[in-house]
């Protein structure tokens, strides 16, 4: 079975998404890219994260052809694959339907730097133009809005994040969702102050050594 270690990690992090309250049911998808062999392991479509087994994970090549697996892969496979084709710094991608980032996505706002932890993703998080889920258009819109960032808000949909591994991609989802919650709550009682560009440039330097854990905790 190809990418056995990666399959196990995808199962674990799918469960972690639900346990952390970052998605519900079958909402969202996860993938890992084997850059050496050009294979992407991605979660299957429409199966509860607690029921997915390693053998349910689907392996695709760089053209989106199925290499191994009996299940139907996530409908968002192209959104993952395009990141691997265009970003050398990303080998793991997570898409989730988090509550507060999705609220912001329905307003089609970007998430500004009202909390310094947004630096795990960039100086801010842009909102991609809307497109129907599972389409080439959505994949292109997400990749465009995520340039020079590690996360993007998908209009009327959710959030997408990428990193060198699943651990760090998960961390980005978690931290951006926290920042989104802080921003929504602050907006409800006032006008949040956005950190200046100079501070976010400093944060970018400091965060170069942030989130380098390599094992699941």
Secondary structure, 3 states (H helix, E strand, C coil): CCCHHHHHHHHHHHHHHHHCCCCCCCCCEEEEEECCCCEEEECECCCCCCCCCHHHCEEEECCCCEEECCCCECCCHHHHHHHHHHCCCCCEEEEECCHHHHHHHHHCCCECCCCHHHHHCCCCECEECCCCCCCHHHHHHHHHHCCCCCEEEECCCEEEEEECCHHHHHHHHHHHHHHHHHHHHHHHHCCCCCCCHHHHHHHHHHHHHCCCCCCCC
